[in-house]
Amino acid sequence: MRTASITRKTAETDIKLSVNLDGSGVANVSTGVGFFDHMLTLLARHGLMDLDVDAKGDLEVDHHHTVEDVGICLGSVLKDALGDKSGIVRYGSITLPMEETLVTSSLDLSGRIWFVNNVEFPTEKIGEFDTQLVDVFWSAVAHNAMMNLHLNLHYGSNSHHISEGVFKATARALRMAIVVDPRQMGVPSSKGTL
């Protein structure tokens, strides 16, 4: 099983997070941010990874530190769980509909960092959740997982659906990329390392 966990404590957050890349989509998530918990649950379910998150943050300030630091932790455990990446597909991309919304998430588990976010939200909030935190979260994941991640919103008018589309699409793209291909001998790179 490809698993990893992290404990990260700062003056702003205290996070314990673990992942099983070969799980069945079970999520045990508690961040104190209801909408974010919902998105992380979708990520686990559609990525078919088991995800445990226990995050305590300075929510009296706002949600930013909690969301960003969970992203840092998730990116770190994804990188650790993948090891040297021998046998994986490496790339994943999906265009996913979510009601009136259409989102594409494309990624490369290359060991090189690049994050492109072409997703704009029609509202600043989804309930109490700042929509700009979707960008903050995925930027942190991409940087700490050391991957290329490109998010593109083709169209959409409902902020909840747009965020849900981004999380589900990226979950599905990750699910494709981390699959072990029995025909792939070693690391999927002409350089011999990722």
Secondary structure, 3 states (H helix, E strand, C coil): CCEEEEEEECCCEEEEEEEECCCCCCEEEECCCHHHHHHHHHHHHHHCCEEEEEEEECCCCCCHHHHHHHHHHHHHHHHHHHCCCCCECCEEEEEEEECCEEEEEEEECCCCCEEEEECCCCCCEECCEECHHHHHHHHHHHHHHCCEEEEEEEECCCHHHHHHHHHHHHHHHHHHHHCECCCCCCCCCCCCCC
